């Protein structure tokens, strides 16, 4: 949909100009009456109010003469007498549409902007998926739709700074839950949504992430008691905290990843409109307009309170304040450098789409941060598999020996340990190992991997050790049964024979140990499963990501099975020859 | 000193453990449904046997934990079968993730039982029952992984309670209670399986006829 551009009559333009100058002067006089008065810029000419009035006056003059071919988006708006603002319709308390019409913080801002420009405000529904496309296609003039200002989006739309709000990821839990920070989150379970940009940071801090599909599900799980802690954008929780029951039960434990939200105009012809909106935002911050609108919609005020203090400062409350790096916040860094082989991946995707009709999302191979995560995940998974195989073998030999000792004093406690390991679900054993390790050392990925190697080695090594001891016991019994052939075997020879007899069980427990390694992700070990879960915040296609994960692990297990088979064959041949 | 634990925790733990048993039961039933046809084909003679063998090897190589995350992300939350809307719950997803393991071991045990049955060694074939019971208890242990995807089961009850405490000593107490709870039930189960196996084995030995012995030797490659 394009704007209906019609020429504005000089009389109408003049009246509008008068209205704007009066409306801009009103807040100045109102402020003058209040004490304490904010600091004013050194020169009245450099105030944002005067700069905005001048900018709009120029645009009106232009609109009076060139509405047939408007030179800028601002002129086109003035010519049309209407500004089309893209807003959301389902994100309370920011923007909702119900039987009574539209309401919310962003709706109120949109209406203020229309009033300041002296034009009608036409609200157009947009979604996170099409809000930037709607700008580029000229369907809307401005978007005010819960959009975070990131370096990636900066190249797709012209963001207005100062920002009108900022969100961050809030970790919510019961009021009775112990106080937490990002540093003390290691070993705790947090329920998150798949693809959330804060997942990698929380996982890096050692939190166990439980994945859910939607934010609403997180709240359900918090209420049902399945999740003790949930993480989501704090703006999402805003509406829940308006509910007295929710407020009495839960509180924000801490927040991470602040993200400033910005209005945006089109890149092509939106420069003049962007300047006008930036000046308006300065004024709205300084005069507490944003703050009052947020208060009216029961939003968190900390960001806006802090911003008001900034825009009351002499150096910021100026015509060029919105270009001053000491006043405006930079966009959130989200640069996605491409991998060296991104072109080849693109070609593969195109080939699959054209030849086989398959739409496969392979962003994890195209974006460098995602690829780095995957590469590290593969490396850690292989370390984990190798370490677990070694520890399983070592514990098997050790426990097998201990269970075969003649002394009951040593044998019985070991038997108790093995029984304990056998009757504890493996996930619980891993959690216990990780908790004990975290109590002694500070959480790190190396610690998580080491704890997993030890726990998985103990569980499977315990079972294999029992198999060795049973084989040894059967050999001892056979030794005592007549007829005895040759001299009785020494303990060492018996042990070697027992190993040979129990080799099938040892191999099967080694394979079991390999299959159990992905469980280490539950205690924060940064292996491939964890890495791929984190990488879903870069990729829109979860299916391809999880297919790759399944193929990787099945291949790893098959390789271990093959190695075990070969080793057994070679060992048998060697022993037979000996 | 043990930490103060409410009655709510113990009832929560019991309900959660009940869910583990329920998920394991679902996995066992599904495993039987898939494992039985595999076993039948496997028990046949000729090259057709290679097919179930390959399938079982592949199923065995799939780690349960990975399959669980895979299914969680691949399966739709709701499917329509014959016009009926079916919600795929997380519990069902966990049961489904245990299917590769249960189907492969059931196929193996059932194929062996079929071979025994075919040669008239009925009691030896009945050893499938204790095998199924053992598989069931292994499935109960494995269903604890469901805590990783937010299923409200035994392990998640333990973890939630442990998260309420700051001191490692208190948390270890909670873990110890969990280990005891699972240990008691599982060890009792394993002892029961052992008894059933011994009883059936004794029956096999007592009732074994000369023809059985000959055929059994054939089966064992003797």
Interface residues (C-beta under 8 A of the other chain):
Chain A: X176 X177 X178 X188 X189 X191 X194 X208 X210 X211 X212 X213 X221 X224 X225 X226 X227 X228 X229 X419 X420 X422 X423 X424 X425 X426 X427 X428 X431 X432 X435 X436 X439 X514 X515 X516 X517 X518 X519 X521 X522 X529 X533 X542 X543 X545 X546 X547 X549 X550 X553 X554 X557 X558 X561
Chain B: X12 X57 X58 X60 X61 X62 X63 X64 X65 X66 X67 X69 X70 X72 X73 X74 X77 X141 X142 X144 X145 X147 X148 X149 X150 X151 X152 X154 X155 X156 X158 X159 X160 X162 X163 X164 X165 X166 X168 X171 X172 X175 X178 X179 X182 X183 X186 X187 X190
